[in-house]
Amino acid sequence: MPIASALTINKNHMSCALLCALLLYLPLSISQDRLSDRQGEFETGSSAAIESSPHSKAARLNNQGLQAQKKQQLDIAIGHFLEAAEIAAGADSMEASRYRLNAVRAMLEAGRNKQALAQLAKTSELLNQQSEAATELRLAIADLYRGLVNDLAEPARLRLKALEQLTLAEQNLAGRDPAMLSWIYGYKGALYEDESRHEESLQLTRLAIAEAEQSPNMSPLYRWEWQLARNLANLGETEKAVAAYARAANHLNQQRRVLESKPDSFKQIISPFYYQYADLLLQQSEPADSAERQARLKQVQQLMESVKAAEVIDYFQDQCVVQNSTSLNDVESGSAILYPILLNDRLELIATVKGKLTQVSVPVSRLEILAAVRDFRLNIQVDTATRDYLHLAQKLYTWLIAPIEEILMAQQVETLVVIPDGPMRTIPFSALHDGDQYLIERYALATAPGLNLVASSLESAQQPVVFAGGLSEAVQGFSPLPSVSGELSNIEQLMSSRVLKDQQFTKDALTEELIVGDYSIVHLATHGQFRGSYADSFLLTYDGRLQIDELGNALVSRQAGHRTLDLLVLSACESAAGDDRAALGLAGVAIKSGASSAVASLWEVDDEATKQLISNFYTNLAAAERTSKAGSLQQAQKKLIAQDEFSHPSNWAPFLIIGEWQ
């Protein structure tokens, strides 16, 4: 079947990364998860033996290329891969082709698409052996050709080349192989879907599913059911599409642990799948108060919780980090939960109040919201003695809060808990404005990366005991924080405390206190930076930097029998503007540390404003008639709003309650 003139490729389709990992890395036993082990094997061998064996030398170079690629040293990686391919070419053409395709992947990652295309053509010409390995390689080549469609202005030619490789792969099969046939039919179906030829794609995708079901390895089933669901949705067969998504979700859940261990699988597979599934469910129309609609919204909420848990796992690269659970039934009656779901063509709001879910669709595109969020953050972060931010604060309020305002008022909601979506993590909802007042002046606010990621707070008859540490002096090129001394002194006066400051606040001393000390609150008043990479996020100590994973490991290593860590406060941290992954790291620190809640700032705040806000927060927590954590922060923020000196949102808005808010 010839490939007709093509439409633009669907960017939501899974890229070639997963298949390349399966088809290229695994046959070589050099998956990225095992790089260090294999490197050790190469390094402990005899260098003379390595040099005398072309196979060993090529494998060593390929291994070095994979390591360089992992470090984003792409030019070095490409050089290693191509050299490995040249060395292996005389002895093992299959192995040489695998190395060459590794080079293609690195070229694509580096944006060297024309060079990648040339290498693909060369590799496909060299594949003249009819073997299972050649079939696998042709599958990989086909998917790489398909991936290039979006970057090179030759869609019809590239899709035809992909189809040629799939046809050759099928012809090369020695006997009937359901697993390989499943990939071949599935990839052909994907090519037709790219051209919006959904009927033809549907037929091929069903063949792919049938073959996968006959194979011992059924791992591709989630992918083909997902492809089936998209085609059915595009053909208007919504109920069948929903059923296919449900089957795909079931298969995907069976593969989650494997996928979550793969680089980029969240961005390329897990997130697109769950958002597409939720999008279709949210397009269903039932009576507003019907049981069917409540069940559907509950399902969407669960999908959002799944994708948010997967994102936290992806950020921390730790499948064990997600262990806490809070049922929606545990939410107190005065609280509402808000899920803003950012889709390409609209914003969906799902609000939960007293166990009832409400859906509101807002006709604003993803691009419009992204622009407003970016500009709002940039305008609000610094006090320019103007109110330029206000029109953006009102615009975002109109989209995010006004549509559910009537429900919040009717149900007498006092605390609004926001589960922000993507870039909305980078802004403080407290500074949204209705034209008369800020949102924080009406509601206590909290945020969480996901409701199921919130640890329950256990009531304790014991008085809170605080460990407080920080830096007032300038160290390691960071500015001084002179008000930290007063901040720590105020905590000492209000609560039973142990304090380490300046020269005492070393990395070793801090780590020991976190592990050995019996504290219910840990307060760290020091520079902290959260970046898009978990490994680059840290807290400053007098003599070094405490990485966030070291902070988390120390806190979860606390001795048995110690108080539950109820609250972690980071009063001088910041996350990069516009980097929602960095904001996710900030939100995820409570999860990683095992704390029920965290108080942290999106950006560094005026030193004196921080001291006053933190002092007022602890005063509220220690009061005889104790308010909730969210309420305590709300009162502290309102006090700063009332002061002309600190009324600008840059001074109070970035402070967030993250996690358990009650």
DRENPAKE-287634 format. One line per field, with one value per residue (C-alpha): x, y, z; residue in one letter. Coordinates in steps of 0.02 Angstrom, whole numbers, plus 50000, padded with zeros to 5 digits. Each point is the difference from the previous one (the first is absolute). Layout:
% DRENPAKE-287634
px = X, ...
py = Y, ...
pz = Z, ...
res = A, ...
END
This chain:
% DRENPAKE-287634
px = 50000, 50083, 50015, 49902, 50040, 50022, 49932, 50106, 50053, 49907, 50124, 49908, 50051, 50134, 50174, 50125, 50092, 49915, 50013, 50181, 50037, 49916, 50068, 50172, 50060, 49931, 50077, 50168, 49968, 50048, 49840, 50024, 49948, 50152, 50131, 50105, 50003, 50052, 50130, 50079, 50007, 50089, 50122, 50050, 50040, 50171, 50035, 50101, 49853, 49882, 50110, 50029, 49814, 49900, 49839, 50059, 50072, 49839, 49894, 50110, 49983, 49812, 49993, 50098, 49882, 49849, 50079, 50043, 49822, 49930, 50107, 49938, 50174, 49919, 50144, 50114, 49864, 49974, 50186, 50010, 49848, 50063, 50175, 49924, 49897, 50153, 50100, 49857, 49953, 50126, 49956, 49816, 49890, 49850, 50100, 50068, 49822, 49947, 50144, 49958, 49819, 50062, 50092, 49839, 49909, 50137, 49996, 49813, 50023, 50132, 49887, 50114, 49853, 50073, 50153, 49883, 49903, 50159, 50052, 49828, 50012, 50174, 49944, 49847, 50107, 50117, 49860, 49998, 49998, 49835, 50000, 49899, 50129, 49981, 49812, 50020, 50119, 49882, 49862, 50113, 50048, 49816, 49959, 50150, 49945, 49827, 50075, 50092, 49838, 49967, 50174, 50031, 49885, 49985, 49856, 49940, 50174, 50049, 49838, 50023, 50175, 49930, 49869, 50134, 50098, 49845, 49960, 50179, 49991, 49843, 50079, 50156, 49906, 50055, 49835, 49852, 50049, 49850, 50109, 50087, 49840, 49918, 50134, 49994, 49811, 49998, 50131, 49910, 49842, 50094, 50056, 49821, 49941, 50130, 49912, 49828, 49954, 49914, 49902, 50157, 50095, 49859, 50013, 50188, 49993, 49873, 50118, 50141, 49892, 49951, 50183, 50056, 49868, 50076, 50176, 50081, 50054, 49842, 50088, 49955, 49814, 49981, 50073, 49887, 49843, 50047, 50022, 49832, 49918, 50068, 49938, 49828, 49988, 50044, 49865, 49871, 49980, 50018, 49935, 50114, 50144, 49971, 49997, 50164, 50079, 49944, 50083, 50156, 50006, 49989, 50145, 50099, 49982, 50077, 50150, 50013, 50150, 50098, 49951, 50033, 50180, 50028, 50060, 49869, 49860, 49897, 50007, 49980, 49880, 49921, 49951, 49930, 49900, 49915, 49962, 49925, 49895, 49941, 49964, 49883, 49910, 49975, 49917, 49859, 49834, 49885, 49881, 50102, 49944, 49984, 50087, 50079, 50082, 50062, 50077, 50081, 50074, 50063, 50086, 50080, 50059, 50080, 50085, 50072, 50062, 50084, 50090, 50054, 50070, 50094, 50071, 50066, 50080, 50076, 50070, 50078, 50045, 49938, 49854, 49988, 49973, 49811, 49935, 49880, 49813, 49856, 49822, 49886, 49887, 50133, 49982, 49918, 49832, 50066, 50125, 49986, 50119, 50032, 50077, 50036, 50031, 50091, 49952, 50052, 49835, 49925, 50018, 49899, 49967, 49948, 49951, 49961, 49898, 49924, 50029, 49908, 50095, 49963, 50071, 50016, 50074, 50087, 50026, 50180, 50144, 50154, 50109, 49899, 50016, 50186, 50030, 49898, 50084, 50174, 49965, 49915, 50149, 50123, 49897, 49961, 50170, 50080, 49922, 50015, 49891, 49865, 49845, 50040, 49967, 49821, 49915, 50084, 49947, 49821, 50008, 50062, 49868, 49867, 50058, 50046, 49889, 49849, 49918, 49990, 49977, 49814, 50027, 50135, 49890, 49844, 50094, 50086, 50173, 50140, 50151, 50036, 50125, 50070, 50076, 50087, 50034, 50170, 50048, 49867, 50118, 50113, 49876, 49924, 49811, 49994, 50034, 49857, 49883, 49812, 50008, 49971, 50117, 50128, 49946, 50096, 49891, 49848, 50068, 50140, 50099, 50104, 50078, 50053, 50078, 49855, 49870, 50052, 50176, 49948, 50050, 49871, 50047, 49985, 49932, 50123, 49977, 50185, 50057, 50093, 50189, 50095, 50170, 50044, 50157, 50059, 50127, 50002, 50175, 50056, 50083, 50054, 49952, 49821, 49933, 49979, 49829, 50018, 49821, 50027, 50071, 49836, 49899, 50087, 49989, 49813, 49978, 50101, 49886, 49840, 50040, 50117, 50146, 50176, 50092, 50155, 50056, 50139, 50165, 49901, 49889, 50118, 49947, 50053, 49921, 49837, 49993, 50032, 49862, 49877, 50036, 50021, 49893, 49822, 49911, 49824, 50049, 50159, 50030, 50143, 50032, 50132, 50018, 49923, 49986, 49883, 50037, 49921, 50119, 49984, 50188, 50031, 49888, 50080, 49999, 50150, 50098, 50146, 50129, 49911, 49837, 49873, 49921, 49813, 50018, 50119, 49871, 49865, 50109, 50048, 49821, 49931, 50144, 49942, 50003, 49849, 49890, 50034, 49861, 49917, 50078, 49847, 50076, 50153, 50029, 50119, 49989, 50126, 49991, 49962, 49953, 50042, 49865, 49909, 50072, 49853, 50117, 50094, 49835, 49955, 50161, 49952, 49828, 50073, 50122, 49866, 49971, 50185, 50032, 49852, 49929, 49812, 50017, 50127, 50005, 50112, 50020, 49995, 50132, 50113, 49906, 50055, 50096, 49897, 49835, 50050, 50043, 49833, 49896, 50087, 49986, 49814, 49976, 50077, 49905, 49838, 50052, 50045, 49840, 49885, 49860, 50108, 49947, 50044, 50170, 49919, 49903, 50157, 50091, 49848, 49995, 50187, 49984, 49852, 50104, 50131, 49868, 49939, 50173, 50042, 50183, 49962, 49831, 50069, 49972, 50186, 50021, 49866, 49925, 50141, 49979, 49901, 49928, 50042, 49918, 49891, 49917, 49888
py = 50000, 50164, 50141, 50148, 50183, 50021, 50114, 50068, 49868, 49993, 50059, 49905, 49832, 49904, 50035, 49869, 50009, 49852, 49885, 50046, 49959, 49831, 49956, 50079, 50001, 49836, 49884, 50075, 49981, 50182, 50082, 50170, 49925, 49887, 50118, 50005, 49811, 49974, 50137, 49909, 49840, 50089, 50090, 49846, 49899, 49989, 50153, 49894, 49882, 50145, 50076, 49832, 49963, 50111, 49941, 50051, 50165, 50045, 49952, 50106, 50150, 49977, 49993, 50161, 50078, 49954, 50078, 50159, 50009, 49983, 50150, 50097, 49996, 49963, 50038, 49884, 49867, 50008, 49982, 49846, 49919, 50027, 49939, 49845, 49970, 50011, 49880, 49875, 50009, 49871, 49871, 50022, 50106, 49983, 50069, 50140, 50046, 50009, 50117, 50106, 50016, 50055, 50138, 50045, 50018, 50114, 50103, 50023, 50054, 50125, 50068, 49934, 49931, 49998, 49906, 49879, 49973, 49960, 49873, 49921, 49978, 49924, 49880, 49942, 49963, 49892, 49896, 49858, 49853, 49915, 49971, 50044, 50130, 50082, 50003, 50089, 50126, 50035, 50035, 50125, 50080, 50017, 50089, 50115, 50046, 50037, 50107, 50106, 50047, 50142, 50074, 49984, 50065, 49832, 49912, 49893, 49937, 49962, 49910, 49898, 49952, 49950, 49892, 49919, 49951, 49925, 49902, 49932, 49958, 49897, 49913, 49958, 49910, 49818, 49917, 50079, 50115, 50081, 50120, 50069, 50002, 50102, 50134, 49998, 50019, 50126, 50109, 49992, 50054, 50146, 50059, 50003, 50087, 50135, 50034, 50001, 49842, 49931, 49857, 49922, 50033, 49918, 49838, 49988, 50043, 49863, 49877, 50062, 49969, 49826, 49952, 50073, 49899, 49841, 50048, 49952, 50182, 50106, 50162, 50094, 49977, 50165, 50089, 49920, 50019, 50184, 50016, 49914, 50121, 50153, 49935, 49960, 50171, 50084, 49897, 50059, 49830, 50070, 49855, 49877, 50121, 50014, 49810, 49990, 50130, 49899, 49843, 50099, 50070, 49825, 49941, 50158, 49975, 49828, 50081, 50153, 49947, 49956, 50161, 50110, 49938, 50057, 50177, 50113, 49871, 50120, 50139, 49889, 49866, 50016, 50184, 50006, 49841, 50056, 50175, 49933, 49876, 50135, 50118, 49874, 49964, 50185, 50021, 49882, 50083, 49941, 50095, 50105, 49909, 49825, 49851, 49963, 50171, 49987, 49831, 50069, 50150, 49885, 49899, 50157, 50049, 49829, 50017, 50167, 49924, 49861, 50118, 50114, 49854, 49944, 50175, 50003, 49829, 50065, 50157, 49910, 49844, 49898, 49880, 49984, 50186, 49988, 49906, 50117, 50004, 50112, 49957, 50138, 49947, 50063, 50180, 50107, 50079, 50179, 49958, 49988, 49913, 50079, 49911, 50119, 49887, 50086, 49931, 50065, 50084, 50037, 50002, 49876, 50033, 49858, 50055, 49883, 50069, 49886, 49848, 50071, 50034, 50144, 50023, 50169, 50023, 50165, 50046, 50057, 49914, 49926, 50128, 50146, 49932, 49966, 50178, 50074, 49888, 50045, 50187, 49995, 49915, 50122, 50152, 49945, 49935, 50172, 50154, 50133, 50124, 49974, 49894, 49933, 49824, 50038, 49977, 49830, 49953, 50043, 49908, 49841, 50020, 50011, 49836, 49900, 50057, 50099, 49848, 49908, 50153, 49974, 49821, 50051, 50134, 49892, 49861, 50124, 49941, 50070, 49908, 49972, 49863, 50014, 49853, 50107, 49939, 50023, 50184, 50052, 49930, 50151, 50133, 50039, 49983, 50108, 50155, 49973, 50148, 50021, 50188, 50036, 49886, 49862, 49819, 49974, 50133, 49889, 49824, 49911, 49914, 49844, 49906, 49821, 49908, 49877, 49966, 49818, 50062, 50090, 49913, 50001, 50106, 49906, 50098, 50001, 50051, 50042, 50179, 50029, 49995, 50098, 49983, 50169, 50034, 50132, 50121, 50187, 50022, 50006, 49837, 49919, 50152, 50009, 50161, 50018, 49978, 50114, 49977, 49812, 50033, 50081, 49866, 49861, 50097, 50023, 49812, 49967, 50116, 49921, 49814, 49873, 50007, 49948, 50129, 49991, 50163, 50055, 49910, 49867, 49971, 49881, 49861, 49863, 50083, 50029, 49822, 49929, 50106, 49947, 49816, 49995, 50144, 49967, 50145, 50027, 50158, 50032, 50182, 50043, 50185, 49992, 50026, 49857, 49974, 49882, 49960, 49897, 49859, 49925, 49973, 50188, 50054, 50040, 50094, 50104, 49960, 50095, 49883, 49925, 49951, 49873, 49920, 49976, 49812, 50009, 50102, 49873, 49851, 50076, 50038, 49830, 49918, 50073, 49880, 49892, 50069, 50182, 50124, 50003, 50139, 50111, 50152, 50044, 50187, 50067, 50187, 50064, 49883, 50039, 49911, 50061, 50108, 49908, 49830, 49894, 49852, 50105, 50047, 49815, 49968, 50133, 49922, 49826, 50036, 49960, 49832, 49960, 50051, 49903, 50160, 50022, 50180, 50124, 50189, 50065, 50150, 50006, 50136, 50089, 50134, 50161, 49948, 50102, 49950, 49818, 50022, 50082, 49874, 49849, 50073, 50032, 49826, 49916, 50115, 49942, 49817, 50017, 50092, 49918, 49993, 49930, 50030, 49884, 50014, 50078, 50119, 50046, 50045, 50095, 50110, 50033, 50050, 50114, 50091, 50041, 50055, 50125, 50080, 50125, 49948, 49818, 50007, 49956, 49814, 49973, 50008, 49876, 49905, 49875, 49912, 49839, 49865, 49839, 49836, 49973, 50166, 49966
pz = 50000, 49948, 50125, 49932, 50027, 50185, 50132, 50141, 50124, 50165, 50131, 50135, 49927, 50092, 49932, 49952, 50166, 50082, 49850, 49973, 50180, 49979, 49828, 50006, 50178, 50066, 49868, 50047, 50187, 50021, 50057, 50081, 50166, 49992, 49931, 50157, 50018, 49819, 50010, 50146, 49899, 49858, 50113, 50099, 49843, 49922, 49893, 49881, 49976, 49972, 49866, 49915, 49985, 49880, 50081, 50175, 49941, 49909, 50150, 50114, 49885, 49991, 50189, 50011, 49875, 50104, 50153, 49907, 49932, 50175, 50051, 49847, 49922, 49834, 49880, 50099, 50004, 49812, 49970, 50111, 49919, 49822, 50043, 50081, 49843, 49887, 50108, 50011, 49816, 49942, 50132, 50039, 49888, 50117, 50145, 49892, 49951, 50181, 50039, 49849, 50057, 50171, 49907, 49910, 50166, 50066, 49839, 50016, 50180, 49943, 49861, 49863, 49902, 49824, 50062, 50090, 49839, 49905, 50131, 49996, 49812, 50015, 50137, 49905, 49846, 50104, 50073, 49876, 50120, 50026, 50187, 50152, 50047, 49830, 50025, 50166, 49925, 49856, 50126, 50086, 49834, 49951, 50162, 49983, 49823, 50069, 50137, 49871, 49910, 50121, 49978, 49813, 49865, 49911, 50088, 49855, 49954, 50180, 50038, 49842, 50057, 50169, 49914, 49891, 50155, 50080, 49842, 49994, 50184, 49969, 49850, 50101, 50137, 50011, 50039, 50086, 50144, 50088, 50100, 49846, 49898, 50137, 49986, 49811, 49989, 50142, 49918, 49833, 50090, 50077, 49828, 49938, 50159, 49968, 49834, 50083, 49904, 50154, 49922, 49927, 50161, 50097, 49900, 50020, 50184, 50032, 49913, 50113, 50154, 49942, 49971, 50167, 50091, 49925, 50053, 50166, 50013, 50006, 50049, 49837, 50033, 50094, 49850, 49871, 50107, 50021, 49812, 49975, 50122, 49908, 49833, 50070, 50080, 49836, 49913, 50128, 50083, 50175, 50104, 49911, 50019, 50188, 50013, 49904, 50113, 50152, 49930, 49958, 50177, 50071, 49891, 50036, 50188, 49979, 49916, 50112, 50103, 49843, 49911, 50151, 50003, 49820, 49962, 49920, 50016, 50106, 49871, 49848, 50060, 50172, 50000, 49821, 50029, 50160, 49936, 49838, 50098, 50120, 49855, 49920, 50163, 50034, 49831, 50052, 50038, 50137, 50115, 50122, 50158, 49928, 50079, 49831, 49993, 50179, 49959, 49843, 50091, 50137, 49864, 49927, 50173, 50022, 49831, 50053, 50162, 49902, 49883, 50143, 50099, 49844, 49978, 50178, 49972, 49838, 50084, 50147, 49898, 50147, 49984, 50190, 50030, 49977, 50152, 50087, 49971, 50047, 49954, 49940, 50141, 50120, 49941, 50133, 49960, 49993, 49864, 49811, 49880, 49830, 49852, 49855, 49849, 49858, 49829, 49830, 49956, 50171, 50188, 50102, 50184, 50115, 50174, 50144, 50145, 50133, 49890, 49848, 49839, 49882, 49825, 49914, 49826, 49967, 49816, 50011, 49910, 50078, 49912, 50071, 50176, 49981, 49944, 50143, 50129, 49937, 49998, 50170, 50082, 49923, 50050, 50177, 50053, 50020, 50080, 49865, 50097, 49868, 49986, 49827, 50061, 50049, 49831, 49984, 50177, 49953, 49833, 50084, 50136, 49864, 49924, 50155, 50143, 49938, 49915, 50168, 50111, 50024, 50059, 50123, 50075, 50008, 50091, 50118, 49951, 50107, 49929, 49816, 49958, 49823, 49907, 49867, 49825, 49918, 49984, 50127, 50133, 49971, 50058, 50170, 49993, 50156, 49892, 49877, 50011, 49976, 49976, 50185, 50096, 49986, 50006, 50163, 50082, 49968, 50020, 50088, 49862, 49983, 49856, 49969, 49854, 50017, 50133, 50013, 50034, 50159, 50161, 50139, 50150, 50164, 50147, 50145, 50180, 50007, 49981, 49837, 50008, 49868, 49922, 49925, 49900, 49881, 49931, 50031, 49930, 49819, 49950, 49837, 49898, 50065, 50076, 50189, 50082, 50151, 50060, 50020, 50174, 50054, 49910, 50098, 50164, 49979, 49976, 50159, 50097, 49935, 50003, 50075, 49880, 49956, 49893, 49890, 49919, 49884, 50046, 50093, 49849, 49911, 49884, 50121, 50152, 49906, 49935, 50174, 50077, 49865, 50030, 50189, 50063, 50059, 49915, 49935, 49904, 49899, 49952, 49881, 49969, 49865, 49814, 49905, 49814, 49908, 49820, 49863, 50046, 50172, 50006, 49980, 50146, 50167, 50166, 50050, 50158, 50075, 49923, 49851, 49920, 50058, 49847, 50011, 49989, 50150, 50095, 49959, 50043, 50167, 50049, 49951, 50096, 50165, 50145, 50037, 50137, 49956, 49976, 49829, 49897, 49987, 49915, 49898, 49973, 49867, 50021, 49873, 49851, 49819, 49840, 49826, 49920, 49863, 50049, 50054, 50031, 50128, 50082, 50003, 50095, 50125, 50021, 50009, 50140, 50130, 49918, 49990, 50180, 50071, 50077, 50009, 49941, 49938, 49996, 49862, 49887, 49811, 50001, 50125, 50095, 50086, 50156, 50124, 49920, 50017, 50184, 50037, 49902, 50077, 50175, 49977, 49927, 50153, 50117, 49920, 50010, 50184, 50049, 50128, 49871, 49863, 49821, 49856, 49917, 49847, 50112, 50097, 49840, 49935, 50156, 49987, 49817, 50035, 50132, 49870, 49874, 50130, 50011, 49864, 50004, 49960, 49914, 49828, 49964, 49971, 50189, 50057, 49853, 49965, 50167, 49978, 50111, 49909, 50047, 50154, 50040, 50151
res = M, P, I, A, S, A, L, T, I, N, K, N, H, M, S, C, A, L, L, C, A, L, L, L, Y, L, P, L, S, I, S, Q, D, R, L, S, D, R, Q, G, E, F, E, T, G, S, S, A, A, I, E, S, S, P, H, S, K, A, A, R, L, N, N, Q, G, L, Q, A, Q, K, K, Q, Q, L, D, I, A, I, G, H, F, L, E, A, A, E, I, A, A, G, A, D, S, M, E, A, S, R, Y, R, L, N, A, V, R, A, M, L, E, A, G, R, N, K, Q, A, L, A, Q, L, A, K, T, S, E, L, L, N, Q, Q, S, E, A, A, T, E, L, R, L, A, I, A, D, L, Y, R, G, L, V, N, D, L, A, E, P, A, R, L, R, L, K, A, L, E, Q, L, T, L, A, E, Q, N, L, A, G, R, D, P, A, M, L, S, W, I, Y, G, Y, K, G, A, L, Y, E, D, E, S, R, H, E, E, S, L, Q, L, T, R, L, A, I, A, E, A, E, Q, S, P, N, M, S, P, L, Y, R, W, E, W, Q, L, A, R, N, L, A, N, L, G, E, T, E, K, A, V, A, A, Y, A, R, A, A, N, H, L, N, Q, Q, R, R, V, L, E, S, K, P, D, S, F, K, Q, I, I, S, P, F, Y, Y, Q, Y, A, D, L, L, L, Q, Q, S, E, P, A, D, S, A, E, R, Q, A, R, L, K, Q, V, Q, Q, L, M, E, S, V, K, A, A, E, V, I, D, Y, F, Q, D, Q, C, V, V, Q, N, S, T, S, L, N, D, V, E, S, G, S, A, I, L, Y, P, I, L, L, N, D, R, L, E, L, I, A, T, V, K, G, K, L, T, Q, V, S, V, P, V, S, R, L, E, I, L, A, A, V, R, D, F, R, L, N, I, Q, V, D, T, A, T, R, D, Y, L, H, L, A, Q, K, L, Y, T, W, L, I, A, P, I, E, E, I, L, M, A, Q, Q, V, E, T, L, V, V, I, P, D, G, P, M, R, T, I, P, F, S, A, L, H, D, G, D, Q, Y, L, I, E, R, Y, A, L, A, T, A, P, G, L, N, L, V, A, S, S, L, E, S, A, Q, Q, P, V, V, F, A, G, G, L, S, E, A, V, Q, G, F, S, P, L, P, S, V, S, G, E, L, S, N, I, E, Q, L, M, S, S, R, V, L, K, D, Q, Q, F, T, K, D, A, L, T, E, E, L, I, V, G, D, Y, S, I, V, H, L, A, T, H, G, Q, F, R, G, S, Y, A, D, S, F, L, L, T, Y, D, G, R, L, Q, I, D, E, L, G, N, A, L, V, S, R, Q, A, G, H, R, T, L, D, L, L, V, L, S, A, C, E, S, A, A, G, D, D, R, A, A, L, G, L, A, G, V, A, I, K, S, G, A, S, S, A, V, A, S, L, W, E, V, D, D, E, A, T, K, Q, L, I, S, N, F, Y, T, N, L, A, A, A, E, R, T, S, K, A, G, S, L, Q, Q, A, Q, K, K, L, I, A, Q, D, E, F, S, H, P, S, N, W, A, P, F, L, I, I, G, E, W, Q
END
